[in-house]
Amino acid sequence: MMTAARSADSGLAGPGELDRYPYGESAADRVGAPVWDSPDQDLGRVSRRAAGSRGRGLHGQLVQQLGQMIVSGDLGADRPLVPEEIGQRFEVSRTVVRESLRVLEAKGLVSARPNVGTRVRPVSDWNLLDPDIIEWRAFGPQRDDQRRELSELRWTIEPLAARLAAGHGREDVQQRLVDMVEIMGHALGQGDSITFSRADAEFHSLLIQLAGNRMLEHLSGIVSAALQVSGGPVTGCDRPNETSVGHHGRIADALAAGDRSGAEAAMRQLLIVHPEVERVVPAPREH
């Protein structure tokens, strides 16, 4: 049986209170320990599953739950995480808890040391390029910073990828890019935002692959995560419209023609379609 002292020390609420995140508030606005819903609801429903934990049953859901709580600030830096208590609160086995904490440790969110136990690490230690952490930050109190940082990163990565991809001669990939543009146009006409988003994500993933730079390709997961994050600064990929489809088409045409400058310029135009994005686009330096 858990003691009140241990519960207070770990920051975990009492039994029967699991998974309620008032994401509209900052962690500083909330008083007391984090509140979690009932175990049955928590383990049967996760509102936003990241790609890294999707479809993994209890293990994946626990990773998602704890990850969101850490990123949201409900479990602050240096907070101890007691495996036995986590297992009781979520009604999962020691093995599930142990595996989940290992995943979080690999993401830099927690550290486990002998005689110290498992504790939450500071933000400076997190793997901020991890797709799960990108999503968790985008739906937590840090959402504005996350979306701005993603927009700035895309502005750096994707125009370069488009320039490198131009004229690489991979006709099969170039044709696939054209197919994605056609699918996006058809989905727009049908009002099918899900199909539009999937074709959009594949377009950008293929383009980065076509660039032929393995380090850039390694960053494709960041772009995919960015495309799945809605709200905040709006680029041409965030709102399905004819202008966005047109810019994607111009990128595909420039790639097929081997027009490096044209491909790069078209990508930049795509990323600044909407005026509200101008604040996240790096301003030109004065000389």
Secondary structure, DSSP 4 states (H G I P E B T S, - for coil): ---HHHHHHHT---TT-B----TTS-GGG--SS--B--HHHHHH--SS--GGGTT-HHHHHHHHHHHHHHHHTSS-TT-EE-HHHHHHHHT--HHHHHHHHHHHHHTTSEEEETTTEEEEPPGGGS-TTSHHHHHHHHTSTTHHHHHHHHHHHHHHHHHHHHHHHTT---HHHHHHHHHHHHHHHHHHHHT-HHHHHHHHHHHHHHHHHHTT-HHHHHTHHHHHHHHH--SSS--TTTS--HHHHHHHHHHHHHHHHT-HHHHHHHHHHHHT-SGGGGGGSPPPPP-
